[in-house]
Amino acid sequence: MTESQDSAQAPQGKAEAPQGKAHAPADGNPVAPAGARTAAHVATPELVARLARGVVGSGSTTSHTPFTGEVLAELPESTPEDVAEAYERARVAQRAWARTPVRRRAAVLLRFHDLIIRRQSEVLDLIQVETGKTRLHAHEEVQEVSLTARHYGRRAPAYLGARRHTGAVPVLTKVTELRQPKGVVGLISPWNYPLSLSVGDSLPAFVAGNAVVMKPDTETALTALWARELLIEAGLPEGVWQIVLGEGPVVGPAVVQHADYVSFTGSTRTGREVAQRAAARLIGCSLELGGKNAMLVLGDADLDKAAEGSVRACFSSAGQLCESIERLYVHESIADAFLERFVARTKAMRLGTALAYGAEMGSLAGERQLRTVVRHVDEAREKGATVLTGGRARPDIGPYFYEPTILDGVEPPMAVCAEETFGPVVSVYRFADEDDAIERANATPYGLNASVWTKDGRRGRAVAARLRAGTVNVNEGYGAAYGSVRAPLGGMGDSGLGRRHGAEGILKFTEAQTVAHQRLLPLGPAFGMTDEKYAAFMTRSLRAMKALGLR
């Protein structure tokens, strides 16, 4: 995730509402019908006032919609003192919540699963007006959160259940491993996936018996507040989930200062700061950070499927997805044929603001993100790269729209070659040797996501195993791994620490506790044994245990 849109940074300056629409370029991406409903129909004063009651804050701040740049909501703003108060409330609620049987906690998640599916139209509207993404891309968040709620609703009792282990002396030493909640988790979530990265990351923490104090990005706070309200309706005690809002440099450190564990999604630079603050307090943290993700299209790939998959992989949520593909390596034998298909599909993508299905790509989140995209593309073009399609803003649609862009001939030291763009821009590189392509794909400090396309599944999985990335998708861009919630998801290198999903995604919110019950005989000389005889007895026992295959 780029530093300019980091949820732990100060909010960006907001553009004024557009005074008039520019003309659409004759050869630009087509525009989907806008529809009659607007952000004002979604973020009504009544809804905003109701949701804002969920914020612990004594000040005032505003959020904006990327579709127009206009103010979306007036919201409370939190001070460091408000954050401390939120933690006090959460600690009181957490003690009672931790005593609730895990199956009852899990039942809350299953009820939430049903509620979010039933009332998805409400949150799809909110996600769209807060992020500027299309409805289908907003629905990906509903899918992921529903999968996560179902998985931990079903599996949490098994993940958290007591486990028996062989003791120091078999039979005589009875050992049980318990899982105790951390306490109150501090969670800092970004703007780009406001449902998935707020409630989706909170669900395993809740079912493990923790409370959460969350700082969502102010620009997408309504989505998180809506999810909190729905989870309370599903049975979560109100005090267990506290929400604070404010500028990252002010509120973020306060969230870390009081937490028993920290979960952060954002830029690598800020992630390092969070890790240092957590380390100073001897608490754990998990960090999902930046990426410069690569896709390899091998010589035997199905070109139509690879081109269609590349559109999804590169331009979903206007490229503002941590797992988005920004580097595309194509075997030279198929490069021209692949690019013909990929460029044609990209040129045909419909851009739009409709609060309905139909548009294929939405807006960038704001002015600073647009500036980053413009800088990367313009610099690459000035230094010799070729724009195969896109490469321009579309103010005729909205203030932060930018066409999906494919660059060819990108080379160092162009910024787009190595820096994370976090926008609808992908650079194409040709390769002749598969080993060289793997080496080039791995030549980055990041290691979040990668993709391989081939008709030979075994070959694809073998290449995947050689890529330095936390997730690798074969014949898919990112969704196969992201949606497989039983398996861990996270980054290597500068892309972060820890994992979400699966066993690791819930156990990180717990402390392992070993209870060892020694029976009949002590672990020391007994029945008149001398120290020497006891040592000899234990030596024979150790040899016998190894011979018996005990672990």
Buried (B, 14 or more C-beta within 10 A) or exposed (E): BBBBBBBBBEBBEBBEEBEEEEEBEEEBBEBBEBEEBBBEEBBEEEBBEEBBEBBBBEEEBBBBBBBBBBBBBBBBBBBBEBBBBBBBBBBEBBEEBBEBEBEEBBBBBBBBBEBBBEBBEBBBBBBBBBBBBBBBBBBBBBBBBBBBBBBBBEBBBEBBEEEEEEBEBEEBBBBBEBBEBBBBBBBBBBBBBBBBBBBBBBBBBBBBBBBBBBBBBBBBBBBBBBBBBBBBEBBBBEBBBBBBBBBBEBBBBBBBBBBBBBBBBBBBBBBEBBBEBBEEBEBBBBBBBBBBBBBBBBBBBBBEBBBBBBBBBBBBBBBBBBBBBBBBBBBEEBBEEBBEBBBEBBBEBBBBBBBBEEBBBBBBBBBBBBBBBBBBBBBBBEBEBEBBBBBBBBBBBBBBBBBBBBBBBBEEEBBBBBBBBBBBBBBBBBBEEBEEBBEBBBEBEBBBBBBBBBBEEEBBEEBBEBBBBBBBBBBBBBBBBBBBBEBBBBBBBBBBBBBBBBBBBBBBBBBEEEEEEBEEEEBEBEEEEEEEEBEEEBEEEEEEBEEEEEE
